[in-house]
Amino acid sequence: MKKFADLYKKEDGFSLIELIASLSILSLVMGSIYGVITFGFTSYNKVTVENSLRDEADILMSSVMTELYTFGPEYVSNIANENGIELTRTAPLHNEIIPKKQIKINQSALFIANSTASNGTGKIDHLKSILLDGSSIQLDCGNASACRDGLIKVTLVLEQEDKKQIKHQLKLESRFGF
């Protein structure tokens, strides 16, 4: 027992070289841990924003498709001098008036409204991201001005900032027939 007590009372310390070596090893280990943690948080934020952008693109696309299929147009045409399409349905009875519907991208937002409505109505604005230039909705059905069938090409360029004010962009292109 006395042997252990003598070792405990011994006042030898670490040499300067031992102290520098241990601090160097500790700094390498802590730097590696910090790098891994920082990379993890950065990746998590990036994936979160990209998922949010995809969710919002899905909302916009489902809004367009829902409007197209619930309105049931007989004709679809491009809107002259605007970025969008117009849905036309004729009245089954001749005295019934059915307003045309427009689906367009204007002022960095998607609008779905009657063609007689002003630009403020029909705006889908409950999104965190904004639509950038390059977003479009166009009809592809040959040279005709109004088509009974064809393809609608939708290009969405969305942008959103994360918590660190870093802007992330996502470009989605979709085509669907009617």
N, C-alpha and C positions, 0 to 999 in steps of 0.2 A: 504494500500500500504506500510505503514511504517513497518508493521508486516513482509512482505516479504523481505524488504530491511534489516531488522535486522537479519533475518535468513541467508541471503546472506553474511553478514559481520561476522557472527559467525565463529570463527577460530578453532572449534573442528575438529580433524582428525579421522582417523581410528585407532583402537587399534591394537596392534601387533597380537593378536589372530584373529581378523577379517581379517587382511592382510594375515596371514598364511593360514587361511581357504579358502579365495578367490583364492590364488595362487595354493593351492592343487586341488581345483575343476577345475581351468583352466588347470593345467597340465594333469589331467585325461581326460578332454575333448579333448585337443590337441593331447595327445597320442593316443586316440581312432581314431581321424580323420587321423593322420599320418599312423596308422596301416591299415585303410581301403584304403587309397590312395596307399600305398605301395603294398598291396595285389592286388589292381586293376591293377597297372602297371605291376606287375609280371605275373599275369594271362593273360593280354593282350599280353605281349611278348611271353609267352609260346604258346598261341593259334596261334599267327602269325607264329611262327616257325613251329608248327605242320601242319598248313594249307599249308605252303610252302613245307614241306616234302611230304605231300599228293599230292600236285600238281606235284611235280617232279617225284614221283612214278607213277602217272597217265601218265606223258609224256613218261617215260621209257616203261611202259606197252603198251601204244598205239603205240609206235615205234615198239615194238616186234610184236604186233598183225597186224599192218599195213603191215609190211614186210612179215609176214607169208601169209597173204591173198592176197597181191598184187603179190607176186612172184608165188604163186600157185604151191607149190611143189607136186610131186607125191610121194616122200619118204622123211621122216624126220628121222634123226639118231643122236645119241649122238656123240660128237666129242671125239675121243680117247684121254685120258690123259689131257683133258681140261674141263672147266666149260662152256658148251654151247651145241648148237644143230647145225646140218648142214642140209640145205634144198637142195633137189636134184630134178631137173626136167629134163626129157628126151626130146630130140629134136623131133619135129614132122617130120622134114625132116632129113634124116640120115647125111647130110653134114653140118648141123647147130650145132654149139657148144654153149651150155648154161652153163656158169660157175655156180658152186654151191655157195650158200650163207651160211654164218655162222653168227649166233647170239650167242655171248659169253660174259662172264664177265671175264675181265682180267685186272690186275693192277688197281683195284678199279674203273673200268669204264665199260660201256656197249659198245660193238663193234657190228656193223652190216655192213658186207662187203662181197665181193666175197671171196671165199676160197683161191684164189691166191694172195689177197691183203696183204700188210704188216700190222703189228699191229697198226700203226699210222693212217691208213685210216678207215673210218667208225665209228670213236669214237664219241659218243654223250657226248660232254663236255661243254655244255652251262648251266650246272646246278650249283647251289650254294652248294649243298650237295655232299657228297662222298659215294660211295658204300663200305660197310665194309665186312670183312670176314663173311661168312654165307650167302651171296647173291649167288644165283645159278639159272641156267636154265637147267632143265633136262627133258628128254623124258621118259614117262611111257607107254609102250605098250607091256609089257610081256618080253619074252626072246629074241625077234628078234633084230637084229642089226639095221635094217631099217624098218620103218613102214609106211603103207599107211594111217592109222588112229590110233589115240591114244590120250593121254593127255600130255600136256606140263605143267610142274609145275615150276612156277617162284617164287622165294623167294628173296625179296629185303630188305636189311638192310641198311637204309640210316642214315646219321649223318650230323647235321648242327649246327653251333654255332650261338647264338643270339648276341645282341649288348654287353652283359655283359660277353662274352666269355664262356657262359655256353653251354655245348654240349647237344643236344637233339637227341635221336635216335627213329627211327620208323621202325618196322619190318612188312612187308606186304607179305602175301602169296596168290597166285592166281593159279588157274588151269583152263585151257581151252582146249577144244578139237579141233581137226582138221580133 
